[in-house]
Amino acid sequence: MCETITMRNVLMLLLCASWFAQQPGFAQQPGTPDPAKVEKEKAETENRIITTVQVVISPTTVLDKHGDYVNGLQLEDFQLYDNGKLQAVTADVREEPLSLVVAVQKSANLNEILPKIQKIGSMLNDIIAGQDGVTAVLAFDHKWTIVQDFTSETGRINETMKNLKPGSTQHAVDDAAMQGIRMLRGQPNNRRKVLLLIAEKRDKGSELHVREVLTEAEFANVVIYSLDISSAMAALTSTGMPPPPPSIPTTAQHLPAGAVLTPNSIDQQYYTGNYIPVFVDIFKGVKSLFVDDALDVFTRFTGGKEYSFISEKSLERAVLGISQELHSQYLLSYSPNNKSEGGFHEIRVTVNRPQLEVRTRPGYWVAAQP
């Protein structure tokens, strides 16, 4: 009898507990996670950039009115603003040794172009990396392969370039760029870090996206330069060299309020540098934003530059141009005094001399620090 009553009481308690748990406002026991809340937090975490910035390096190029590089400027000649706040520039790190990763596209459609690229192997180490620099070579089609790890031996770089063979029909530019950045991130902090992409403008076959690559490049302080294969291929198949189209479709162009979208306004907005809103949209993951020229995005937003070539001689001139810019560039280092401001930080650099053109990275994206 007592056993029957006990079993009945247990059943009643279980039924009551089940009923209360289903009622609105019923609190879960401490430590019991809400599955819906867990999934929501997980999704928010995946879409949030949680990396923080300690030191920012802003590659800055200064040109005079004739387009010549201006050398000999001192730190006190520069004023650097981060989100409008004046920063204390602590160093110009351009004298530090350079680590260079060369990422070369070797897809099947480059039979006529690859032999030209293979001949610049000795120039890469001697001119870009310099005496104390190291160079690594990354080759890619639909997948990347490290064909030469970091070395200061010119002969090894030259031989590696000569041994490149065409591969598959795809060219995963974003994936290769990410691997190059990760290789550079593993280099000592006292080295300048440069990625040179020799590739077509449009990515074909990457698993990663532009946003992920830019995030990695920013926090590793990697400057990206590119040698655009697309221009060379166009020159070989056509009689003229039309100007490249905007990398962002006309429907994604940012214009002043009330402005009409015309060919002239598109040209003015694209070619005069109104690209910061596009940069912000990339990090916000705007689904309608289509990046047609990955090389332009990578170079423009890391402080580098995009070069094109149509012949072996023009390719050599482009490599010399990159070398000249690297050795004339000021690398302004600072620790932001406004780390509590999350989101996009716009960088602006000025010099205390008239009639000079200053080019630097437009900014960076960062999570707020308390």
N, C-alpha and C positions, 0 to 999 in steps of 0.2 A: 504493500500500500504506500509506504513512504517512498519506495523507489519509483512508483508510478507518478506520484505527485512531483517528485524532483525532476523527472524527465519532462513533465508538462510545464513546470516553471521555466526550465531551460528553453523550451520551444517558444514560450510566451516572451521571454526576454529577447530572443533572437528576432522575433517578428517585430517587437517594439523598436529595437535598434535599427532594423531595416527601414521601418516607416519614418523614424526621425531623420535618418540620413537623407531621405528623399525630399524632406521639407525645405522650402526656401529659407535661407539664412542660417541653416544648420552648419556650424563650424566644424571643419575637419580637425582631426587631432594634430597637434604640433608635429612637424616632420613628415606629414603625409602630403606629397606634392599633388597639385591639381594638374591632371594631364593636359588640359587645354592651355593652361597658363605656361606650362613647360614648353609646349610646342610653339607658342607665341614668342616666348623669350628666345628660343633656339633660332627661330626665323629672323628675329631682330638682330641677334648676334651675328648671324651669317651675313647680313646686309650692312653691318656696321664696320667702319674702319677703326680698329682699336689701337693701331700703332701710334706711338707718340714721338715727338721730335725733341732731341736734346741740342744738337748743333745743326745749323742749316748752312750749306755752302751755295752761294749764288754766283755761278759763272757769269762774268760781266765782260763784254767786249765794247771797247770805246773806239770810235772812228772820227776822223776829222771831216771837214766839208768835202774833201776830195776822195773820201772813202778809204783812206790809209789808216792803218792801226796806230793808235796813240799809246806810246810806251812811256815809262818813267813816272807815272802817277803814284802818289803815296796814299796811304790809308786815310790821312786827313783830307784828301781831295774828294773823297766819296761821302755821300749821305745815303744811307739805306733805310727805307721805310717798310715795315711789315704791318699790313692793314692800317697804314697811315701813321704808325707809331715809329719814331726815330729809334734805330737800334745802334748798339755799340759794336762796331766791326772790330773783331779781335785779331784777325790775321789775314794775310794774303798768302794762300798756300800754293801758289803756282810753281814755286821752286821745289816742291816735293816731287819725288820720282813718280813716274807714271806707269800704271797698269792698264794694258789695252787688251780687249777681247775683240777679235775680228770675226763676225758672223757672216759667212758667205753662202748665198743661195746656190745650190748646185742641181736644180731641177732639170728635167729632160729637155725643156724648151730653150736652154741656154747654150746649145752646142756652138753657136757663133760668138757668144759673148764670153763664155768661161775662159777661153784661151787668153783673152786680153786681161782679164782679172788675175789670172795666174802669174802674170809677169810683174806684178807690183809687190811680190813677197818681200824682196830685200828693202824696198822703200818703206814698208810698214814698220819694220823694227828700227831701221836706221834714222828715219825722218820723224815719225810720229812718236814712237816710244823713247827714242834718244839713248844716250849712253847708259843711264842707270835704269832704264825702263825694262819691263818685261811684257811679252806678247803671247797671247793664246789664240788658237784658231778653232772656230766652231763651224762645221759645215751642216747644211740642212736642206732637205726636200720636205717630205711629209713628216719627217722626224729629224731631230738634231743629233749630231755626233761630235764629241770633242776629239778632233783629229790631232791637236797639239796643245798640251797643257802649257802653262806659263813658262817662258824661257827667255833668256837674253841672247841666245845664240841665233844670229841672223841666218846662218846656213840652214838651220832646222825649220825656220819659218818659210824660207824660200822653197825648200824641198817639199814641205807640206802643201803649199799652194800649188806646186806643179803636179802633185799627185791627185788633185781633186778630179773626180769623174762625175758626169751627169747622172742623176738618180731618177726618182719618180716624177710624175707630172705635177705634183702639188708642191707648195712652198709655204710652210707654217711659220710665217714671220714672227707672229706674236709669241709662239712657243720658244723659238730660237732666241728672241730678245730676252725673254724671261730667264732662260738658262744662262745667257751671257751676263746678265745683271747679278744672278746668284753667284756665279764664279767670281765676279768682281767684289761682291759683298764679303767673300771669304778672304780677300786680300787685306793686308795690314791697314789700319786707319790712317797711317801717315803717308799714304800713297794717293795720288790722283787716280780716279777711276773713269775710264772712257770706254764706251761701247761703239764700235763702228759696224753698221749694218750695210752690207752690200747685197741689195735685194730689190725686188719689185715693190711698187708702192702698196698694192692691194694684197692683203693676206689671203691665203687659200689653204685651208685645212687645219687651222690651229684649234686646240681645245680651249685655250685661254682667250681672254679678251683684253682690249686696250686698257681698260680701267685697272685691271690687275697688274699689268706690266708697268704702267705709270706709277702706281702705288709703290711697287718694289723699287723702281728706279729712284723715286724721290727720297725714300728713307735710307737708301744706300748711297745717296749723293753721287749718282752715276750720271755723267753727261753723255748724251747719245748723238752721234753724227751718222750720216748715211750717204752712200753712193747709190744713186737711183738708177737701177737697171732699166726701168720702164722707158725712160727717155732715150736710152741707147737703142732699145728695140724699136721704138717708134721711128727713130732716125734711119734705121736700116730698111724699113718697109715703106717709108713715105718720102716725098720730096721736100717737105717743109717741116719746121719744128714749131707747131702752134703752142701758145702758152698753156701750161697745165691748168686744168679746171680746178675750181675750189674743192678742197678735200671734204667740205661739208655741203650736202645738197642745198639747193636754193631754199627749200622749204624749212630748213633748219637754221638759216641765217638770222642773226640778231640785228635788228635795226632800231634806231631811235623811235620813240613813240610818235605815231602818226606818219612815219615814213612809208613810202610806197616801194614795194619790191620790184625793182627794175634791173636790167643788166648793169647799168652804171652804178647803182647803189650796192649791188652785190659785189662788184669789182672793188669799190671803195672800201667796203667793210672787210672783205677778205684780204686784200693786198695791203691795206694800211694797218693791220694788226688788231682789229677788234675781235679777238678770239678768246678772251677770258671767259665770257659767258659759255662758250662751247666747252671750255675746259671744266667748268663747274658742272655742266650737264653730263659730261662723261662720268664724273664721279658720283653724280646722283643716279646714274643708271637709267637715263631717259631712254625708253624703249624705241622711240621714233628716231633717235639720233643714229645715223649710219655714217661710220668713219670710212671713207673711201681711200684715204691716203694715210696709212698707219705710220709711214716714215715721217711725214710732215708733223703729225701729232707728237711722236716720240722726240724728234729733234727740237721742235719749237718749245715744248713744255718742260724740257730738261736743260735748256740753255745751249744746245748744240746747233747744228745747221745741216740743211739738206743740200747735197751737191748732185749734179747730173753730169753725164759724159756721153759722147757720141763716137769717140775713137780712142785709140790707145794713148795718144798724146794728151787728149783732153782728160782722160782718166788720170794720167800722171799729174797734170796740172791741178786736178781736184784733190789728189792726195797731198800735194804740196800746199794747197790752200788750207786744208784741214790742219796740217802741221804748223803753218804760219799762224793760224788763229789760236791753236792750242798754246803756242809759245808767246802769244801776245795777250792772252786772256788774263783777266784778274779774277781770282777765286776768293770772293769775300766771304769770310766765315763769321758767324755770329750765333749766339744763343738767344732765341726769341724771349722778349720780356713780357709777352702777352700769351703765354701758353694756355691760359684759361679760356681763350677764345677758340672754340671748336669750329670745324668746317674749313672753308677755303681761306687761306691767307695770301693776300696779294702782295707781291714784292715790287718795290719801285726804287730804282737807283738813279741818283743824279751826281753830277760832278760840278765843282766850283769853277769851271772854265766855260766860256761861251762857245757857241757854234760846234758843239760836239754831239755826236749821236751815241747813245748808250743802249746796248741790248743786253738783256738778262732773262732769266727764267721768269715767267709771269707770276709764279707762286707755287703753293703746295697745299695739300689737303691733310688735315691732322685732326685727331680726336682731342677733345679738351682735357687738360690736366687740372685737377683741383688745386 
